[in-house]
Amino acid sequence: MFVHLAGVRAGADIEAVHDMRVGSRRVVAAMRVFRDCFPTVEFRNLAREARGITDALGAVRDLDVLIEHATLRRRDAADEVHPALAYLIAVWGGDRRRARRPMLRELARLEKTRYLARMEQYLTEEFEAHAVGMDLVHRRAREDSPLPSGGRTSFREAAPLLLGLRYANLYSFEPYVEHPEATTELHAMRIAAKWFRYTMELFSPAYADSLREPLEAVRRFQELLGDLHDSDVRLDLLQAARRGTLNVDALVEIGELLPDPIPVGLDRLHADEQQFRHACYLSFRDCWRLLAADGFAGRCRERIANPDALRTEE
């Protein structure tokens, strides 16, 4: 996660923000999975700070995605939408510059409070304690945990229990697959797919095939639902831009003294985005239907329920 810090601070490469945000999400996923092993106030504080990193990077990353999409769209867009795209890029660019300030403050705070060093020290001390005989003991019960409390649970034993929760969460949204208007539920389904994927990646060493098929399928669900959500976000922003007053600073930035073409272009972009959103939905729905017809849900449930046997240790 922190290897991307210099690039994020520089701000020239948008992939640095993306990579650090993904890293922070993976840290959060791991801390959620293994939180029963570390029932301490210090661990909860470290986990909360990790979530704060994700949030701080999120606003900038979302704007990077919007700007990149509009920039790529300009390459082959009709002439009538070019002024509107230039306007949107200017608006979102200003928003991005403002969003970087709280992000940089949060990253500076993490450096000042030595987050990375505190995390390394905490985990080192816990590892040393386990190495002398504590083992991975679940010292307290949580209502939302499927793991037994007060006893020892191995990594391999925990895998099907925790993966089963993530599987159930994802498939609880299956009734909404056939409802393209269910934007809130489909967005929540994307988040469920993301956490299921991250948890499978964490527990893949417990499976001889590294959960290859389930991971590939869930990763595809996440990508398709991500495309759908991105389109929903753009639709909302385009609708707000069409209804609101044009941003004077953005008009000045692009040198558009006669902004009449911009509302026309925004209307066209909104109509095009509606068609694109429909195509995104169909891609996801058809993928889900195809895998459902092939029995993927049952194979996935069966695979995560049966980690491979432990190899004989020396």
C-alpha angles and dihedrals in degrees: 000000000000095000087081095052097101092050092048091051092049091051098203098108114055090197090069091064090045094049094046091048092050088048091052091050091052090050090051091048092052092047091051092050096048101034092110087064092056109041096169135120090237092057092049090051092050090049092050091051090050090055088050090057090054091049094047092053094042100077093050093044093050090053091046089056092049094048093046092050093050092046092052091045091057092063095073103012124127116263093248092065098045095089091048092050092048089050093050092048089053093048094048091043089058091047089051093052089053093045091054093064098068089038092056091045090054093048091048089051091052090052092047092050091045095236095173093048092047091050093049092047093048094049092044091053092047091048091051091049092051091046091062093055113288092109120185097313122176101222099181139026124241123199092231096046121101091197123101115253126226095024142075122277120184124223090250093048092049094050100077093041096054095036089050090059092051091047092051091048093053095047093047085076094053093103089066096055091091093048112080091180092063094094096156094050094044089051090051088049089056090054090048090052090050094053092043089053094048092048091050090051090052093050098037092106088068090064125065093219092043088237089285100168098042091045093050093049097045091045088055091049089051093050095048093046088046091056089049093050093047089054091049089053092050091048091054092048093046091049091051091048091051093051099039135071116275116259107252095202090054091049091052091047093056093039094239105154093165104048096180094111092056099071089047090052092046090054091051092047091050092051092047091048091053089057091046091050090053090052090050091052093049091050091054095042093049092048091050092047093048094052092042091054089050092055096249095148093058094044091048093050091047094048098050090046092060118053114187120264118274114262115242107268124220 
